[in-house]
């Protein structure tokens, strides 16, 4: 896979991670969650700033890295 293909996959998975996180918060009755900067995170992924999206991207990269270290990605 090329770097661009990997980044595209990370972006798709990050959007799904964010949607799942947001749904879990909503199910728990949480309707607002903000960064220290004041940015609202309880919005659809495309509406997040790049800095906020990087939080989800970091999660995805960490999981992919751990899966690779454990030889789960074959």
Chimera marker file (.cmm) of the C-alpha trace (Angstrom):
<marker_set name="trace">
<marker id="1" x="0.000" y="0.000" z="0.000" r="1" g="1" b="0" radius="0.5"/>
<marker id="2" x="1.118" y="3.521" z="-0.688" r="1" g="1" b="0" radius="0.5"/>
<marker id="3" x="1.342" y="6.169" z="2.021" r="1" g="1" b="0" radius="0.5"/>
<marker id="4" x="-1.639" y="7.940" z="0.428" r="1" g="1" b="0" radius="0.5"/>
<marker id="5" x="-3.731" y="4.755" z="0.556" r="1" g="1" b="0" radius="0.5"/>
<marker id="6" x="-2.830" y="4.207" z="4.197" r="1" g="1" b="0" radius="0.5"/>
<marker id="7" x="-3.717" y="7.803" z="5.054" r="1" g="1" b="0" radius="0.5"/>
<marker id="8" x="-7.054" y="7.429" z="3.249" r="1" g="1" b="0" radius="0.5"/>
<marker id="9" x="-7.822" y="4.307" z="5.294" r="1" g="1" b="0" radius="0.5"/>
<marker id="10" x="-6.843" y="6.091" z="8.509" r="1" g="1" b="0" radius="0.5"/>
<marker id="11" x="-9.224" y="8.922" z="7.605" r="1" g="1" b="0" radius="0.5"/>
<marker id="12" x="-12.170" y="6.588" z="6.960" r="1" g="1" b="0" radius="0.5"/>
<marker id="13" x="-11.561" y="4.643" z="10.169" r="1" g="1" b="0" radius="0.5"/>
<marker id="14" x="-11.062" y="7.859" z="12.153" r="1" g="1" b="0" radius="0.5"/>
<marker id="15" x="-14.468" y="9.085" z="11.041" r="1" g="1" b="0" radius="0.5"/>
<marker id="16" x="-16.024" y="5.807" z="12.179" r="1" g="1" b="0" radius="0.5"/>
<marker id="17" x="-14.171" y="5.968" z="15.512" r="1" g="1" b="0" radius="0.5"/>
<marker id="18" x="-15.462" y="9.506" z="16.077" r="1" g="1" b="0" radius="0.5"/>
<marker id="19" x="-19.034" y="8.554" z="15.180" r="1" g="1" b="0" radius="0.5"/>
<marker id="20" x="-18.916" y="5.612" z="17.584" r="1" g="1" b="0" radius="0.5"/>
<marker id="21" x="-17.389" y="7.750" z="20.367" r="1" g="1" b="0" radius="0.5"/>
<marker id="22" x="-20.077" y="10.388" z="19.841" r="1" g="1" b="0" radius="0.5"/>
<marker id="23" x="-22.883" y="7.810" z="19.879" r="1" g="1" b="0" radius="0.5"/>
<marker id="24" x="-21.563" y="6.278" z="23.105" r="1" g="1" b="0" radius="0.5"/>
<marker id="25" x="-21.519" y="9.742" z="24.697" r="1" g="1" b="0" radius="0.5"/>
<marker id="26" x="-25.054" y="10.485" z="23.466" r="1" g="1" b="0" radius="0.5"/>
<marker id="27" x="-26.271" y="7.112" z="24.774" r="1" g="1" b="0" radius="0.5"/>
<marker id="28" x="-24.807" y="8.063" z="28.164" r="1" g="1" b="0" radius="0.5"/>
<marker id="29" x="-26.687" y="11.380" z="28.103" r="1" g="1" b="0" radius="0.5"/>
<marker id="30" x="-23.670" y="13.531" z="27.246" r="1" g="1" b="0" radius="0.5"/>
<marker id="31" x="-24.610" y="16.244" z="24.774" r="1" g="1" b="0" radius="0.5"/>
<marker id="32" x="-21.511" y="18.399" z="24.845" r="1" g="1" b="0" radius="0.5"/>
<marker id="33" x="-17.780" y="17.765" z="25.098" r="1" g="1" b="0" radius="0.5"/>
<marker id="34" x="-15.205" y="20.440" z="24.410" r="1" g="1" b="0" radius="0.5"/>
<marker id="35" x="-11.470" y="20.656" z="23.939" r="1" g="1" b="0" radius="0.5"/>
<marker id="36" x="-9.462" y="22.935" z="26.197" r="1" g="1" b="0" radius="0.5"/>
<marker id="37" x="-9.611" y="25.445" z="23.332" r="1" g="1" b="0" radius="0.5"/>
<marker id="38" x="-13.410" y="25.475" z="23.616" r="1" g="1" b="0" radius="0.5"/>
<marker id="39" x="-14.023" y="23.602" z="20.375" r="1" g="1" b="0" radius="0.5"/>
<marker id="40" x="-17.123" y="21.415" z="20.524" r="1" g="1" b="0" radius="0.5"/>
<marker id="41" x="-16.356" y="17.764" z="19.771" r="1" g="1" b="0" radius="0.5"/>
<marker id="42" x="-19.931" y="16.478" z="19.679" r="1" g="1" b="0" radius="0.5"/>
<marker id="43" x="-20.300" y="17.284" z="15.981" r="1" g="1" b="0" radius="0.5"/>
<marker id="44" x="-19.928" y="15.102" z="12.877" r="1" g="1" b="0" radius="0.5"/>
<marker id="45" x="-16.308" y="14.336" z="11.962" r="1" g="1" b="0" radius="0.5"/>
<marker id="46" x="-16.245" y="16.511" z="8.815" r="1" g="1" b="0" radius="0.5"/>
<marker id="47" x="-17.107" y="19.556" z="10.950" r="1" g="1" b="0" radius="0.5"/>
<marker id="48" x="-14.148" y="19.074" z="13.317" r="1" g="1" b="0" radius="0.5"/>
<marker id="49" x="-10.986" y="21.136" z="13.042" r="1" g="1" b="0" radius="0.5"/>
<marker id="50" x="-7.847" y="19.359" z="11.869" r="1" g="1" b="0" radius="0.5"/>
<marker id="51" x="-6.555" y="19.486" z="15.454" r="1" g="1" b="0" radius="0.5"/>
<marker id="52" x="-9.653" y="17.687" z="16.728" r="1" g="1" b="0" radius="0.5"/>
<marker id="53" x="-9.523" y="15.152" z="13.876" r="1" g="1" b="0" radius="0.5"/>
<marker id="54" x="-5.917" y="14.429" z="14.869" r="1" g="1" b="0" radius="0.5"/>
<marker id="55" x="-7.203" y="13.034" z="18.176" r="1" g="1" b="0" radius="0.5"/>
<marker id="56" x="-9.161" y="10.344" z="16.315" r="1" g="1" b="0" radius="0.5"/>
<marker id="57" x="-6.341" y="9.789" z="13.823" r="1" g="1" b="0" radius="0.5"/>
<marker id="58" x="-3.942" y="9.246" z="16.720" r="1" g="1" b="0" radius="0.5"/>
<marker id="59" x="-6.240" y="6.608" z="18.182" r="1" g="1" b="0" radius="0.5"/>
<marker id="60" x="-6.438" y="4.779" z="14.854" r="1" g="1" b="0" radius="0.5"/>
<marker id="61" x="-2.680" y="4.941" z="14.301" r="1" g="1" b="0" radius="0.5"/>
<marker id="62" x="-2.053" y="3.556" z="17.809" r="1" g="1" b="0" radius="0.5"/>
<marker id="63" x="-4.440" y="0.645" z="17.279" r="1" g="1" b="0" radius="0.5"/>
<marker id="64" x="-2.963" y="-0.153" z="13.849" r="1" g="1" b="0" radius="0.5"/>
<marker id="65" x="0.555" y="-0.004" z="15.271" r="1" g="1" b="0" radius="0.5"/>
<marker id="66" x="-0.348" y="-2.325" z="18.138" r="1" g="1" b="0" radius="0.5"/>
<marker id="67" x="-2.062" y="-4.744" z="15.750" r="1" g="1" b="0" radius="0.5"/>
<marker id="68" x="1.036" y="-4.765" z="13.540" r="1" g="1" b="0" radius="0.5"/>
<marker id="69" x="3.326" y="-5.392" z="16.526" r="1" g="1" b="0" radius="0.5"/>
<marker id="70" x="1.141" y="-8.337" z="17.501" r="1" g="1" b="0" radius="0.5"/>
<marker id="71" x="1.251" y="-9.694" z="13.939" r="1" g="1" b="0" radius="0.5"/>
<marker id="72" x="-2.505" y="-9.277" z="13.541" r="1" g="1" b="0" radius="0.5"/>
<marker id="73" x="-2.246" y="-7.503" z="10.171" r="1" g="1" b="0" radius="0.5"/>
<marker id="74" x="-1.519" y="-10.168" z="7.607" r="1" g="1" b="0" radius="0.5"/>
<link id1="1" id2="2" r="1" g="1" b="0" radius="0.2"/>
<link id1="2" id2="3" r="1" g="1" b="0" radius="0.2"/>
<link id1="3" id2="4" r="1" g="1" b="0" radius="0.2"/>
<link id1="4" id2="5" r="1" g="1" b="0" radius="0.2"/>
<link id1="5" id2="6" r="1" g="1" b="0" radius="0.2"/>
<link id1="6" id2="7" r="1" g="1" b="0" radius="0.2"/>
<link id1="7" id2="8" r="1" g="1" b="0" radius="0.2"/>
<link id1="8" id2="9" r="1" g="1" b="0" radius="0.2"/>
<link id1="9" id2="10" r="1" g="1" b="0" radius="0.2"/>
<link id1="10" id2="11" r="1" g="1" b="0" radius="0.2"/>
<link id1="11" id2="12" r="1" g="1" b="0" radius="0.2"/>
<link id1="12" id2="13" r="1" g="1" b="0" radius="0.2"/>
<link id1="13" id2="14" r="1" g="1" b="0" radius="0.2"/>
<link id1="14" id2="15" r="1" g="1" b="0" radius="0.2"/>
<link id1="15" id2="16" r="1" g="1" b="0" radius="0.2"/>
<link id1="16" id2="17" r="1" g="1" b="0" radius="0.2"/>
<link id1="17" id2="18" r="1" g="1" b="0" radius="0.2"/>
<link id1="18" id2="19" r="1" g="1" b="0" radius="0.2"/>
<link id1="19" id2="20" r="1" g="1" b="0" radius="0.2"/>
<link id1="20" id2="21" r="1" g="1" b="0" radius="0.2"/>
<link id1="21" id2="22" r="1" g="1" b="0" radius="0.2"/>
<link id1="22" id2="23" r="1" g="1" b="0" radius="0.2"/>
<link id1="23" id2="24" r="1" g="1" b="0" radius="0.2"/>
<link id1="24" id2="25" r="1" g="1" b="0" radius="0.2"/>
<link id1="25" id2="26" r="1" g="1" b="0" radius="0.2"/>
<link id1="26" id2="27" r="1" g="1" b="0" radius="0.2"/>
<link id1="27" id2="28" r="1" g="1" b="0" radius="0.2"/>
<link id1="28" id2="29" r="1" g="1" b="0" radius="0.2"/>
<link id1="29" id2="30" r="1" g="1" b="0" radius="0.2"/>
<link id1="30" id2="31" r="1" g="1" b="0" radius="0.2"/>
<link id1="31" id2="32" r="1" g="1" b="0" radius="0.2"/>
<link id1="32" id2="33" r="1" g="1" b="0" radius="0.2"/>
<link id1="33" id2="34" r="1" g="1" b="0" radius="0.2"/>
<link id1="34" id2="35" r="1" g="1" b="0" radius="0.2"/>
<link id1="35" id2="36" r="1" g="1" b="0" radius="0.2"/>
<link id1="36" id2="37" r="1" g="1" b="0" radius="0.2"/>
<link id1="37" id2="38" r="1" g="1" b="0" radius="0.2"/>
<link id1="38" id2="39" r="1" g="1" b="0" radius="0.2"/>
<link id1="39" id2="40" r="1" g="1" b="0" radius="0.2"/>
<link id1="40" id2="41" r="1" g="1" b="0" radius="0.2"/>
<link id1="41" id2="42" r="1" g="1" b="0" radius="0.2"/>
<link id1="42" id2="43" r="1" g="1" b="0" radius="0.2"/>
<link id1="43" id2="44" r="1" g="1" b="0" radius="0.2"/>
<link id1="44" id2="45" r="1" g="1" b="0" radius="0.2"/>
<link id1="45" id2="46" r="1" g="1" b="0" radius="0.2"/>
<link id1="46" id2="47" r="1" g="1" b="0" radius="0.2"/>
<link id1="47" id2="48" r="1" g="1" b="0" radius="0.2"/>
<link id1="48" id2="49" r="1" g="1" b="0" radius="0.2"/>
<link id1="49" id2="50" r="1" g="1" b="0" radius="0.2"/>
<link id1="50" id2="51" r="1" g="1" b="0" radius="0.2"/>
<link id1="51" id2="52" r="1" g="1" b="0" radius="0.2"/>
<link id1="52" id2="53" r="1" g="1" b="0" radius="0.2"/>
<link id1="53" id2="54" r="1" g="1" b="0" radius="0.2"/>
<link id1="54" id2="55" r="1" g="1" b="0" radius="0.2"/>
<link id1="55" id2="56" r="1" g="1" b="0" radius="0.2"/>
<link id1="56" id2="57" r="1" g="1" b="0" radius="0.2"/>
<link id1="57" id2="58" r="1" g="1" b="0" radius="0.2"/>
<link id1="58" id2="59" r="1" g="1" b="0" radius="0.2"/>
<link id1="59" id2="60" r="1" g="1" b="0" radius="0.2"/>
<link id1="60" id2="61" r="1" g="1" b="0" radius="0.2"/>
<link id1="61" id2="62" r="1" g="1" b="0" radius="0.2"/>
<link id1="62" id2="63" r="1" g="1" b="0" radius="0.2"/>
<link id1="63" id2="64" r="1" g="1" b="0" radius="0.2"/>
<link id1="64" id2="65" r="1" g="1" b="0" radius="0.2"/>
<link id1="65" id2="66" r="1" g="1" b="0" radius="0.2"/>
<link id1="66" id2="67" r="1" g="1" b="0" radius="0.2"/>
<link id1="67" id2="68" r="1" g="1" b="0" radius="0.2"/>
<link id1="68" id2="69" r="1" g="1" b="0" radius="0.2"/>
<link id1="69" id2="70" r="1" g="1" b="0" radius="0.2"/>
<link id1="70" id2="71" r="1" g="1" b="0" radius="0.2"/>
<link id1="71" id2="72" r="1" g="1" b="0" radius="0.2"/>
<link id1="72" id2="73" r="1" g="1" b="0" radius="0.2"/>
<link id1="73" id2="74" r="1" g="1" b="0" radius="0.2"/>
</marker_set>
